[in-house]
Amino acid sequence: MKNQLKFIIGLLVMLLVISCKKGEYINNSQEFSTIKLYGLNVNERLKSVSIDGVKYTTNPFLTIFQDKDSIELSLEFEKSKFNFKKKVLNKKKNEDLLYYFNNLKDSTLTIGPHPLSSVSVPNGKIAMKVFGENDRYSEKTGIMHLAVYKSEGEIKMGQPVKYSDKPIDTILNINNNIPEKFYFLPRPANRELIKFKFLDSKFNDLFIDGVRVYAFIQFDPNKKAFIYRIEPLLITLRRKNDPNSGLNNADGGYTVSNSFTMYMSN
């Protein structure tokens, strides 16, 4: 009987010591990370995420922080062709990451912080990239160029707008890959749209039905960096208006602004 009593007392003491150690470890030593994933212009359904081999099916993910430089994220989608793995920096506490298409042509996804968050833009400028494809605007080469024009003087609705005689810049070699280089353009005044003119492969004005082709884009004044996509769909060519004036383009050229969609901005 005494031996049994000693055994029970010893067992209770051991459990108490273990419990104290566990409590002390959780309260004073253990750190956690919360990772939240966002899809940026990705419509494919994300089924699960594995972090260093541990599978999660809910978003965000609470994980035990381990002291190492990086962790491996493995994303599994409804369509397996989009599955991919990538190592990212290991950070304590909260981390928001985005997954997005780095190359639309071969549907290559990547993951990381917002791709425009680190873009340094000079005061009074905006940063812009353009990519995409449209057979109508690229002849047979698959390459497009855009000449950029800035208004000069005051803009009044119902009155013709004076634009710079020569382009202030030219966005070169637009194709279906997101380019590395940003173009820095003057930040337009409130409600002003920047004017773009399509050029052919030899940098001459592009003509469709005997007239030039323009686009007008308004930029969010609260953002600094923009990536636009030229959509491949062939739109009906009938609009000829300059939205800065409300009048038709002076030379009767087409306006195809609805061929452009915002891909991302920050």
C-alpha positions in Angstrom: 0.0 0.0 0.0 2.8 2.4 0.9 4.6 1.6 -2.3 1.4 2.4 -4.3 1.0 5.7 -2.4 4.6 6.6 -3.1 4.1 5.8 -6.8 1.0 8.0 -7.1 2.6 10.9 -5.3 5.7 10.6 -7.5 3.6 10.5 -10.6 1.6 13.6 -9.5 4.9 15.5 -8.8 6.3 14.6 -12.2 3.1 15.7 -14.0 3.1 19.0 -12.1 6.8 19.7 -13.0 6.1 18.9 -16.7 3.0 21.1 -16.7 4.9 24.0 -15.2 7.7 23.6 -17.8 5.2 23.5 -20.6 3.4 26.6 -19.3 6.6 28.4 -18.9 7.7 27.5 -22.5 4.4 28.7 -24.1 4.2 31.9 -22.2 7.8 33.0 -22.4 9.5 31.4 -25.4 7.1 30.3 -28.1 6.4 32.8 -30.9 3.9 32.5 -33.8 3.5 33.8 -37.3 0.3 34.6 -39.1 0.5 34.4 -42.9 -2.3 35.6 -45.1 -2.4 35.0 -48.8 -4.2 37.1 -51.4 -4.7 36.4 -55.1 -3.8 39.4 -57.3 -5.9 39.1 -60.5 -5.9 35.3 -60.1 -9.3 33.7 -60.5 -8.1 30.1 -60.0 -9.3 28.6 -56.7 -6.7 27.9 -54.1 -7.3 24.6 -52.4 -4.5 24.4 -49.8 -1.1 25.7 -48.8 1.7 23.7 -47.3 4.3 25.6 -45.1 7.5 23.6 -44.8 5.5 20.4 -45.5 2.6 21.1 -43.1 -0.7 21.4 -44.9 -3.3 24.1 -44.2 -6.7 24.5 -45.8 -7.8 27.8 -44.1 -6.6 31.3 -44.8 -4.9 33.0 -42.8 -2.4 30.4 -41.4 -1.2 30.4 -37.8 2.2 28.8 -37.6 4.9 28.2 -35.0 7.8 30.6 -35.7 11.1 28.9 -36.2 14.3 30.8 -36.2 15.5 30.3 -39.8 15.9 32.6 -42.8 13.2 31.2 -45.1 10.2 29.0 -45.3 8.9 27.0 -48.3 5.3 27.7 -49.4 3.6 25.1 -51.6 0.3 26.3 -53.2 -2.2 23.8 -54.5 -4.9 25.0 -56.8 -8.1 23.4 -58.2 -6.3 23.2 -61.5 -3.0 21.4 -60.8 -1.1 23.1 -63.6 -1.0 26.3 -61.5 0.6 24.5 -58.5 4.0 25.8 -57.5 6.5 26.1 -54.6 8.6 29.0 -53.6 10.8 30.0 -50.6 10.0 33.3 -48.9 11.6 35.2 -46.1 10.6 34.0 -42.7 9.1 36.7 -40.6 7.6 36.9 -37.1 4.0 38.0 -36.4 1.9 39.0 -39.4 2.8 38.7 -43.0 0.6 39.4 -46.0 1.7 37.8 -49.3 0.2 38.0 -52.8 0.3 35.4 -55.5 0.1 36.6 -59.1 1.0 35.8 -62.6 4.5 36.7 -63.4 4.1 35.6 -67.0 0.6 35.4 -68.4 1.6 33.6 -71.6 2.7 30.4 -69.9 0.5 31.0 -66.8 3.5 31.2 -64.4 2.6 32.1 -60.9 4.8 33.6 -58.2 4.4 34.8 -54.7 5.7 37.6 -52.5 4.9 41.1 -51.2 2.9 43.4 -53.5 5.1 43.7 -56.6 4.8 47.4 -56.7 5.3 48.2 -53.1 9.1 48.8 -53.5 8.8 51.0 -56.6 10.5 54.4 -56.0 8.8 57.1 -58.0 10.1 60.7 -58.2 7.9 63.5 -57.0 5.5 64.7 -59.6 5.7 61.4 -61.6 3.8 58.2 -62.0 5.4 54.8 -62.9 3.8 52.8 -65.6 4.2 49.5 -67.4 2.1 48.1 -70.2 1.9 44.6 -71.5 -0.5 42.5 -73.5 -1.3 41.5 -77.1 -3.9 42.5 -79.7 -3.5 41.5 -83.4 -5.3 44.6 -84.5 -2.8 47.0 -82.9 0.4 45.0 -83.6 0.2 44.2 -87.3 1.8 40.7 -87.7 4.8 41.3 -85.5 3.1 40.9 -82.2 4.9 44.0 -80.9 3.2 47.4 -80.1 4.6 50.8 -79.2 2.8 53.7 -77.6 3.6 57.4 -77.9 2.7 59.4 -74.9 1.3 63.0 -75.0 0.7 65.5 -72.3 -1.9 68.3 -72.5 -0.6 71.9 -72.6 -2.6 74.7 -71.0 -6.0 74.6 -69.3 -8.5 71.8 -70.0 -12.1 72.8 -70.5 -14.9 70.5 -71.5 -16.3 71.4 -74.9 -13.1 73.1 -76.0 -10.3 71.5 -78.0 -7.3 70.3 -76.0 -3.8 71.3 -77.0 -1.3 68.4 -76.7 2.5 68.4 -77.0 3.6 68.4 -80.6 6.0 65.6 -80.0 5.6 62.7 -77.6 7.0 63.2 -74.1 8.0 59.5 -74.1 7.4 56.3 -76.0 6.6 53.0 -74.4 8.5 50.4 -76.5 8.1 46.8 -77.5 4.8 45.9 -75.7 4.1 42.2 -75.7 2.5 39.6 -73.5 5.2 39.6 -70.9 5.2 42.1 -68.0 8.3 44.2 -68.7 11.1 44.8 -66.1 11.3 48.6 -66.9 9.0 51.3 -65.6 8.3 54.4 -67.6 8.0 57.6 -65.5 5.4 60.0 -66.8 4.3 63.4 -65.5 1.5 63.0 -63.0 -1.6 64.4 -64.6 -3.7 67.1 -63.0 -7.0 66.1 -61.4 -9.5 64.5 -63.9 -7.0 64.8 -66.7 -6.4 61.8 -68.9 -3.0 61.1 -70.5 -3.1 60.5 -74.2 -1.5 57.6 -76.0 -1.1 56.9 -79.7 -0.4 53.5 -81.2 2.7 53.2 -83.4 3.6 50.4 -85.9 6.7 48.3 -85.7 8.7 51.0 -87.4 7.5 53.7 -85.0 5.3 55.3 -87.6 1.7 56.1 -86.7 -0.5 53.0 -86.8 -3.5 53.4 -89.2 -6.7 51.4 -89.1 -9.3 52.2 -91.7 -7.2 55.1 -92.7 -7.2 56.8 -89.3 -4.9 56.9 -86.3 -5.6 55.0 -83.0 -5.6 56.6 -79.6 -6.2 55.7 -76.0 -6.8 57.9 -72.9 -6.1 56.8 -69.4 -7.0 58.4 -66.1 -4.7 57.5 -63.1 -5.7 57.3 -59.5 -4.2 60.3 -57.8 -3.7 58.3 -54.6 -1.4 55.7 -56.2 2.0 56.0 -57.8 2.7 52.8 -59.8 0.5 51.2 -62.4 0.6 48.2 -64.7 -1.9 48.1 -67.6 -2.8 45.2 -69.8 -3.9 45.6 -73.5 -6.7 43.0 -73.9 -6.6 40.6 -76.9 -10.3 41.0 -77.7 -11.1 42.9 -80.9 -13.5 45.7 -79.9 -15.8 47.5 -82.3 -14.1 50.6 -83.7 -16.5 53.4 -83.6 -15.6 55.7 -80.8 -13.6 58.8 -81.8 -14.0 61.1 -78.7 -11.3 62.8 -76.6 -12.6 62.5 -73.1 -10.5 65.5 -72.0 -12.6 67.8 -74.2 -15.8 65.8 -74.9 -15.1 66.4 -78.6 -14.0 64.1 -81.3 -10.3 63.6 -81.9 -9.0 66.5 -84.1 -7.9 64.1 -86.8 -10.9 61.8 -86.6 -8.8 59.0 -85.1 -10.3 56.0 -83.2 -10.4 55.9 -79.4 -9.8 52.4 -78.0 -9.3 53.1 -74.3 -11.5 50.2 -73.4 -8.8 47.9 -74.8 -6.8 48.7 -71.7 -7.5 47.2 -68.2 -5.8 47.8 -64.9 -3.7 44.8 -64.0 -2.4 46.1 -60.7 -1.6 49.4 -59.0 -0.2 50.6 -55.7 
